[in-house]
Amino acid sequence: MNRYRILITGIVQGVGFRPFIFNLAKSMGLKGWVGNSDSSVVIEIDAGEPEFSRFIETIKTSSPVLSRIEAVCYEVLPALGFQDFVIEQSRAVSKGQIFISPDVCTCGDCVNELKDPHNRRYDYPFINCTNCGPRFTIIRDIPYDRDKTTMDRFLMCRFCSAEYKNPGDRRYHAQPVSCTACGPVLNILDESGKELLSQVDAGSGACLEYLAETVKSGKIAAIKGIGGYHLACDALREGAVKRLRSRKHRDDKPFALMMKDISVVEKYCHICDKERELLKSPAAPIVLLRKREGAVLPAEVAQLNRHLGVMLPYTPIHHILFEKEGFPEVLVMTSGNLSSEPIFYRDEEAVAGLAGIADAFLTNDRDIYIRTDDSVTRVFRDKEYIIRRSRGYVPMPVKLEVHKMLGVNPGIEIPSVLACGGELKNVFCINKGNMFYLSQHIGDLENESTNRSFVHAVEHFKKLLDIDPGHIAFDLHPGYFSSQYGLQHKIQNKTGVQHHKAHIAAGMAENGLSGEVIGVSFDGTGYGEDGCIWGGEFFTGGYFGMERAGSLQYVMMPGSDSAVRHPWKMALGHLYSAGLQSKALGQDSPSLLKGIRPEDIAFTIRMLERKLNCPETSSMGRLFDAVSAILGIKTDISYEGQAAVELEYYASDMAAKPYEVVLETGPAGSFTVRTDAIITQLVQELEAGKSLESVASSFHATVARIVLKGCLEIRNIRKLNRVVLSGGVFQNLTLLAMSTELLENGGFEVHMHSQVPANDGGIALGQAIMAIACSTAKS
């Protein structure tokens, strides 16, 4: 008999792993102990080789649902003659990998207890167990124990304490465990922040009943959740939805919905097995689902959009509210924030910030330590295609086989990099060895509050991971807050990574690719290496360097960033490039830009003629904006990407005939896609009386044809056959489907995103891996 010392790394804390080991060892008659060490589990047992092998195999095949084992290592030592099997206290000794569970939706067992009048946690708004509840949002430090979370202020009653200490109980070492006698307390505040009801005096039932009546009467409620505040109203009452839009100054952007259960989801949406799986997963994200024809919902929920963003109840409060008599089966459940600012998560700030929007507030005294917005995802080809990676996913790392991907000696140490991400949809990344930890969705770094959130989150991750990165990577745009943060940071090793190259590197990394690929990066804006604004790019290369093999034709952006908010200006830029500006003025025929004042059009044309404040761009996103405006779909927008989103709404014909695509060959085989030729053909079709749907579909087919033709051009020269599609434009599933079908039919091996977003929420991963490649190349 030997003593085996076993180290298990992965998500093995806060998920019932130690009691699982305890009960397994007891059932097998093994003696020894189990304990936590930072985010790992350490086990010592006295056993013979057959018993040890069976023990390890059972751990791998039967571990708790929420756990994720990354590695099992062991060493053989002399037996000590243990007399029993026990659970030891946590210890902070390891400097290895750190794994922390994301926040988890309320599990089925807790929901059953919540609805059981005979259970002591009946209708308890903070019910949780080892298998569910808040995790990441309440943790201040590691190891994950109660005294290092925001639950440390709540002293457990004797009943909760007994559950917490019993390895055979579902709540053994569930750090947020509590009950009515010892847990957090609900409060109802009026629109001014004055307390109306407290759980201490009236009970949680009275507080939730008041909130339910608020929503049922068509008013707007602010509800404190796991990662911050939501604004909620009855999604079936047109007046309530309109009122929320007006008060929040959110003109057109679709609202997220929370539906009572799967049967209600099926009533309003088409849903496949994979979408059902995502909705019911522990992460409980918002899933974009195709809306059923004839589904009765106010148009204001999601204008000109075939999809609805839907999530299921994921906290006890949500479950309790939906059980109230007469409560609506569908809620608008949108982030409690102001335009372009992060979600509110501190009570005082929420009350002050949402004053004038919410008619009542449901708060509680369980603090949120790190704000975390809802995740958003969808399904493409029966596979998850994530859009915003946040609650329920973070801080689970993305594991990469870095040495293999880079083709370097396995003995080379992988440096730790802080990759700062971009300006919009910011997400940063810190790696520890081959584990890459992407942050929660921070948002657009365009104001002080979001910038503070970025800095706080970076410091929090460094503390949780117990690491101070020796390298930093950032976007080349000198004006981005994230880039300035990187440049000013007191780290010697700094790497600037071009925006669109980072997109392709991220797509390569999550697919585990090595060597060289063809990269197609289509998005809205990215600072180019020539000082122009890129966004419709073809690359060749890999992590150690990429070359720009082709791009869209440069077109002027009149008014610079103003052209993003006013797509009619971008339309003028493209019409001017094609020599068709007179058609915007209506000199020969009715103006293509209906609703825009002639004097504004004339002034903008003069800007273009004189090249005043008209930077050049190769952006595919801006081409989509221009076409949307020319077709009269959206000449001005109220949220990022709106013009393109609404253009896709009209493009339903997957077999549409594309326009002719002209590639102009330049030096060293590089090429330029002549967008002026495409705009000319599109205008001709409009003037010939083709329908809006026909032209929109043909344009999408044309962009897919650009993808294919560009890749064929590169393959002929470079003999590369693997293609990576990345960038926010590829969130357009109509375009993605057309492009992948054409490429695959052309014999290409196509790779796209799944674990990290195709949009700017994924570029930090690409920045990190390219910075590591740069470092290893120097060593």
Secondary structure, DSSP 8 states (H G I E B T S, - for coil): -EEEEEEEEEE-SSSSHHHHHHHHHHHHT-EEEEEEETTEEEEEEEE-HHHHHHHHHHHHHH--TT-EEEEEEEEEE------SEEE---B----S-------B---HHHHHHHT-TTSTTTT-TT--BTTBB--GGGB-SSS--GGGBTTTTS---HHHHHHHH-TTSTTTT-TT---TTTS--EEEEETTS-EEEEHHHH-HHHHHHHHHHHHHTT--EEEE-SSSEEEEEETT-HHHHHHHHHHHT--SS--EEEESSHHHHHHHB---HHHHHHHTSTT--EEEEEB-TT----GGGSTT-SEEEEE---SHHHHHHHTSTT--SEEEEEES--TTS----SHHHHHHHTBTTBSEEEEESS--SS-----EE-EETTEE--SB--TTTTT--EE--HHHHHT--TTS----EEE---SSSB--EEEETTEEEE----B---SHHHHHHHHHHHHHHHHHHT---SEEEEES-TT-HHHHHHHHSS-SEEEEE-HHHHHHHHHHHHTT--S-EEEEEEEEEEE-TTSSEEEEEEEEEETTEEEEEEEE--EE-TTTTHHHH-HHHHHHHHHHHTT-HHHHHTSSSS-SSTTS-HHHHHHHHHHHHHT-S--EE--HHHHHHHHHHHTTS-SS-SSTTHHHHHHHHH---TT-------EEE-GGG-EEE-HHHHHHHHHHHHHTT--HHHHHHHHHHHHHHHHHHHHHHHHHHH---EEEEESGGGG-HHHHHHHHHHHHHTT-EEE--SSS-SSGGGHHHHHHHHHHHHHHHH-
